[in-house]
């Protein structure tokens, strides 16, 4: 017996349609995955770098500060009591 020649039957058309639809779905899914990966990569590149840690307060040079207090006392800007209070505060830390 010879097979039919010409147009495919209903089952053949349905099978072909299923193959085409499945291929299209797979391709579009892969394209979507690539686009999402590129978007995530671009977003990661555009993210600002983390802020640097705040700098520690500069160390106080006690000798220099004591000299400033002594000069202020000598020039009359500080009383003996104010000088003693400021000196104690500076030495306490």
Residue pairs with C-beta under 8 A, 6 or more apart in sequence:
8 16
60 90
62 90
62 91
65 90
66 87
66 90
69 78
69 83
69 86
69 87
69 90
70 83
72 78
72 83
73 79
73 80
73 82
73 83
78 86
